Amino acid sequence: MKTNILYLFLLFIFPFVSFSQETSDSLDISKTKVYKFDIKRDIGPPIWRQTKDAFSEAKEWNADIFLIHMNTYGGMVVHADSIRTAILNSEIPVYVYIDNNAASAGALISIACDGIYMRTGANIGAATVVNQTGEAMPDKYQSYMRSTMRATAESHGKDTLIQNGDTIIKWKRDPLIAEAMVDPRTYIENVIDTGKVLTFTPNEAIKNGYCEGIANSVEEVLKQLHIKEYIIKKYEPSGIEKVVDFMLNPMLQGLFIMLIVGGIYFELQSPGIGFPLLAAIIGAFLYFSPLYLEGLAANWEIILFIIGVALLGVEIFVIPGFGVAGISGIVFIISGLSLSLIDNVNFNFEPRHIKALLGAILMVTFSMLASIIISINLSKRLFAGSGFLGRLALQTEGKIEEGFIGVDMSPKRLVGQKGFCGTDLRPSGKVIINDEIYDAKSEDGFINKGTEVLVLRYETGQVYVMKSDNE
């Protein structure tokens, strides 16, 4: 429900985007329906989201075959595993055509398919789990990947043969080979030695049961599947997918942060609630919505940002000075914006996460500082001089020496007079003098209600008092 609302809002903002999808010109039911889905980027939230849409559309279209056209160096294991599960649970037969690379997470997805076809010069394998710098992750990650690769290979079944009284198990796809694509310690005679991670060429993959054939086009793949007449329907990302990808551009994300901070800054410079606050809210929505749809921004990270804004507001409008609430607010705002930029569902303090977090914090901090500098500059230019906006602002300076005053100075006559506290002074409150109520501030700290006080002076629209000598 929340996702649908975000989609509708983005549709409203970007009405110029076309949301039409490709449909087949032919309705000949005698032809084989082939649904084609491209995986030609890193495996991550966008691909997983598109995979779900593609399988749903293929099912509605009553596709006979689901064909994945793949060229990827890998990506995030958690999303590759989700795609693998979707393939294994698919009622429609799934085939993959490896156009060039099926490395790492791409290998896992390929092994899950019912059939694998490869272009000449393509490869499949190298599924060791690595961090962002290419270094192998600790063994607990490799162990999970080894098990997942074996289980995926085993899912395609086995044949049990009896030869000379011995039971021989022949796997369609040998699970040990799948494990060797992850673990360099695995040894398989005539296939891979220890100390190396397994990657197959097309001919090697065919020899070892990890490829059904070599093809140099989708048409050749279908020919090898003995499909002569067919209709191909290709998955096309919806308009909203294109908008989300566009909005995830780091430069745009920086501009959204500047819009948030700039809107808050200008709102603080003007009385009441107006357009700057609306601009800040729109900036926050445009910043968080694509990250939320992408699976990066979690609910708690957005809430963290909102709490930060609230604390900053309390510090500015409720608590005088600048203290714990203000500092905490700024920290919460930066944390919410920064954590939303990284995939930290299972956040921990390993080097790969720290590096990503520091990069996000640097980007957010730089954008905020740039926004403050530009906002200050812009406010001076907009409201200075003889321009249109300049004429909206008062340019004349009223000087005290010329008789101009900003507040009523008549209470100055109260200096030396006595009254009593209408409320507790903590140290600010109300005093009653000559049956009139005045804003007051105590010079003696806390003074109880009803205590007699002496007026010492009048400044900044309030009287300053102390306890009367009679007390």
N, C-alpha and C positions, 0 to 999 in steps of 0.2 A: 504494500500500500504506500509506504513512504517513498519507495523507488519510483512508483508510478507518478506520484505528485511531483517529484524532481523532474521526471521526464516531461510532464506537462508544462512546468515552469520554463524549462529550457526551450521547449517548442514555442512558447509564447515569446521568448527573448530572441530566438533565431528563426523567425518565420520564413526566411529566404531559403532555408535548407530544404532540398528535395528529399522526401521520404519514400519515394516509390522504389519498388524492388523489381528485379528482372523476372519476367514470366516467360514461359515457353510459348512459342507460336503454334506448336503442334499439340493436338489433343488425341492423337492416335494411341489408343490404349493397348494396341498390339506391340508397341515399342517398349523396350526396357527403360524404365525411369532411373536415370543416374543423377544423384544429387552430389554436386562437387563443392567441397569446402577447402579453402586455402589456409594453411598454417605456414606463413612465410615471414614470421617475426619471432622475437623471443617469447617463450611461454610465460604468461603472466595473467593477471586478472582480466585484461581485455579479451585474450584468446579464450579463456575459460567461459566468459560471459557469451561470446560469440558462438562457442561450441554448443552451449545449451540452446541458444536460439536456432542454430543450424539443425540440430537433431529434432527439435520441435517442429520446424518447418518441413523437414524431410518426412516426418511421420504424417503430418497433415496432407502432404502431397502424395502420400502412398508410394514413396520411392522404393525401388527394388534393390538399389545399391547406394551405399554412402561411400563416396571416394574422397579421401583426404589427399590434397596436393601439397606435399611438404618440402620445406627448405628452411631449416632452423638449426642454430647452434645450441639450443637448449633454453633453459630458463629456470623458473621456480618449481621446485619439486612438488610443493603442495598443490599447485594448479595442474601440473602434469599428471599427478595421481588422480585428481578429480576427472580429468579428461579420459584417462585410462579406464576408470571405473565406468564412465558413461559409454565408452566403446564396448567394454565387456558385457554391459547390461543391455546393449542395443538389440532390438528385435530385427533391425535391418542389417544385413551383412556389411561389414566395414572393411574397405581396402585402402591401402596407402601407396601413393606413388612418390617415392623419394627423388626429387628433382636434382638435388645436389647433396644436402647434408641432413642427417637425422642424428645429431649428436646429443649426448646427455639426456635431458628430458624428452627430446625428440625421439631417441631410441626407445625409451619406455613406452611412449604413445604408439610407435610403430609396431612393437612386439605385441601390443594388445590387439592389433587388427587381425582380421581373418586371413588376409593375404598381403604380402609385401612385394612391391615391384620397384626396381631401381633403374635410374638412368645410368648410362655408361659414364664412369668417373665419379659416381656418387659414393657415399660411405654411410655406415651406420655403426654406432657404438660410443665408446668414450663417455660412459655414464657416471664417472666418479663425481661425487658431490663436492663442489668447490665454492669458495667465497667470491666476493666481488673482485679480488685481486688475482684469482685463478689458483689460489693455494687450496690443497685438499683439506676438507673439514675433518674434525675429530671422528673417531671410529664409530661413535654412537649414530652419527648421520649415515656413514657408509653401511653400517649394519642394517639400518632400515631400508636403504636403497637396494642392497643385495637381496634382502628378503622380498621386496616388492618386485624386483626384476625376475627372480625365480618363480614367484607365484604367478606372474603374468605369463611367463613361458609355459608353466604347467597347465594354465587354464585352457590351452589348445588341445589337451588330451595326449594320450599315449596308446601304443599298441603293445599287448603282451604276447610274446612269441615263445614257443617251446622248441628248443634245439638241443638234440642229444640229451634229453631229460632235464636240461637246464632252462629256467625261466629267464627270458631276456626281455627287458623293458625298453621299448623304442619310443622316445618322445618325438612328437611332431616338431617341437622346438626344445632343444636340450636346455634344461634350467641351469646347468653348470656353465654353459656358454653365456647365458644372460648374466650370471654372476661375474664371469670374467670381464664383462664390459665395465664393471664397477671396481672390482678388487684386483690389484696387480699381483696379489699373492697366489691367485688361482692358477693351477697348472692343468692343461688339457693336452694330452699327447697328440702331436701332429696339428695342433691348433694354436696354442699360445704357451709361452714359457713364463715362469714366474718373473716378477719385476716389471711386467708390461701390462698396460690396460688394453683390452681387446677392441679393435675396430675392424670391421669387415669392408672389403670392396664388394662390388656386385657378384663377381664370380665366387669369391670366398663365401659370401652369404648364401648363395645357391647351393654350394657344396655342403654346407653345414645346416641346411634347412631353415635359414633365416631370410630367404628371398625366393619368391615363386618364379621370377623371370626378369629379364632386362628389357626395358622399353624406353624409347626416347620421346614419347609423347603420351598424352592421356588416351588418344585414339588407339595407340599400340597396346596400352594396358587393357582396354576394353576388348580388343581383338584377341588377346591372350586369354581373356575370360570367356571367349566364345560368344561374345555379344555382337551381333551384326547390325541390328537396327535399334537405335536408342535415342532418347531425348535427354539432353544435359541441362540441368537447372543449377546455376551457380549461386552460391550464397553471396549476397551483397550486404555489407554493413549498412545498417539503417542510418538515416540522417542524424539521429541522436548520438550514435556511435562516433560519427565523424566529428560532431560538435564536441563530445567529451574528449576525444583525442586532441582536437585543436586547443581546447581550454587547458589541457595538461602541459602545454608548452611552458617551460620554466620562465621564459620572459613574460608571458601573460600572467603566470602565477605571481611574479614579482609586482606586476602592475596592479593586480587585485589587492595585494597587501598594501600597496601605496594608496589605493582608493579607500581602504578601510581606515588606515591611520590618518590620511588627509581629511576624510569625512568627519572623524572624531575631533580632529584639531579645529576645523572650521566651526563645528557645532559648539565647541567650548568658547569660541570667540564671539558667538552671537546669542542673544537672549532667546529663551523658549526652545521649542523643538521644530526643526525645519528640514530643508532639503539636504544639508550636509549629513545629517543622521541617516536619512533615507539612502543616500549614496553609500555610506559606510555599511549599511545592512545589505544592500545589493552587492557590494564588493565582497562581503563575507560569504554571501550565498554563492556567488560565482566562484569563489575560492574553494569552499568546502564541497559543493555539490559534485563536481567531477571527481574529486578525490574520494568521496563517499561511494559513488557509483563504481569507481575503479577498485574499491575494496581496500583503500589505503587509510582513509580517515574513519576511525571508529567513533561510536557515540560518545564515549568517555573523553575523547580528544576534543570534540566539538564543545562538550560541556565544560571542559577545562578552559577553553577560550572564553566562553560566556561568563564563567565565574571571574576570570581575569578582568574582563570589561566591567563587570559589576563592582569588583573591589576598587578598580580605578575610579569609577563614578562615586563610590562612597568616600574615597579619599579626597576627591575634589569638591564635592558638594556637601558632605556631612561633617567630616573630620577636618579641622583646621591644620594647616601645615602639610608636611609630606612625610609619612612614616611607614609602618609595617604594611598597612592595607595597600598603599600605593605601590610599594616595591613588590609585594606579593602579586598584585594585579598585573604588573608588567611581566614578571616571571611566568605567570600562568598564561598570559597572552602569547608570549614567545614560545612557550612549551607547546601550547595547543596548536599553533600554526606550524611549528617545526615537526612535531611528532606525526602530524597528518600527512607529511610529505614522504614518510618512509613506511615500508612494510614491517610493522613491528607487532603483529598479532601475538607472536611468541617472543616479545622483546627481551633480550638479555644483554649483558655488558661484554659481549665478545667484540674483538677488534672490528669485524665487518659492520656491526651495528653502530659502534662508536663513530666510525669514519662517516657512515651515512648520516648519522645524527648531527655531527659537527658541520657537515656540508649544508644540511637543512637549516641549522641555527644561523650559520653565516649568511645564507641567502635571505632568511627572514629578517635578521638584524640589519643587513645592508639595505633592504627594501624599506624598512621602517625609518631608518636614519635619512635615507634619500627623500622619503615622503615628507618628513618633518622639515627638512631644509627647503624643499620645493614649496611646501605649504606656507612657510614663513615668508619666503620670497614672493610668492604669488599674492598673498594677502596684502603685502606692502604695495605691490604694483596695481592690484585691482582697486584698492580703496584710497589711493593717493593720486594727487594731481587733478587735472580737469577732465578726465575721462568720464564715461557714462556712470560706472560704478563709483567713481570718486565723488560724483555729485550727490550720491546717495548717502555718503558719510559726512559727518560734521568735521570740517577742516579747521575751523577757528578755535584757537586756544584761549580759554578764559583764565587770566592770571589773577592770583590773589591780590597782588599789589595794585591791580586796577579795579579792585572791588568785587571781583567775581568769586562766589563761593558755591560749593556743590551741595551743601546741606544747610539745614536750618540751624543758625548759630544762637538763637534766642536762649537755649538752655544754659548758655555761659553765665547768665545771671544767677544760676543756682549754686555756683561755687561758694563754699562756706556755709551753705544752708544744710539743715538736717532733715532726714526723713526716715523711713523704715523699709525693710526688705519686703516686697510683695511676694517674692518666691525665694527659695534657697539660691544663694550665689555660689556657682560651682566652677570657676569664679564668676561666670556671667549669669545674668538673670534679669529680674525686674525690681525696681524700687519705686516707692510712692512718696512724692514730695509735693506738698501743698495740694493734695488730692489729685495729682496728675501722675500717670504711670510713665516711667522712662526706662529705656534700655540701660543697663549698668554692668560694670565689671568691678570686682573686688580687688583691692590692693593687698588685702590681708588673707587671701586664699578663701577657703570655704566660710560662708556666713549663713547662719540659720535664718529662715523666714521669720519676720517679725522683729528682728534685731534693728536697733536704731543705728543709723549710719550718717557719716559726714561726707559731703561732696567735696572732692579735692580738685577736680578739673573736668573739663568737657572737651573730648576729642573724638574724631571719627564717628560722630553720630551717637555717642553714648557717654554717660557720666561715669567717672571713676570715683569710687567711694572706699571708705575704711570704717571700721567700727567707731562709734562716737565715744568720746572720753567718759560719757556717763555710764557706759556699759561696764 
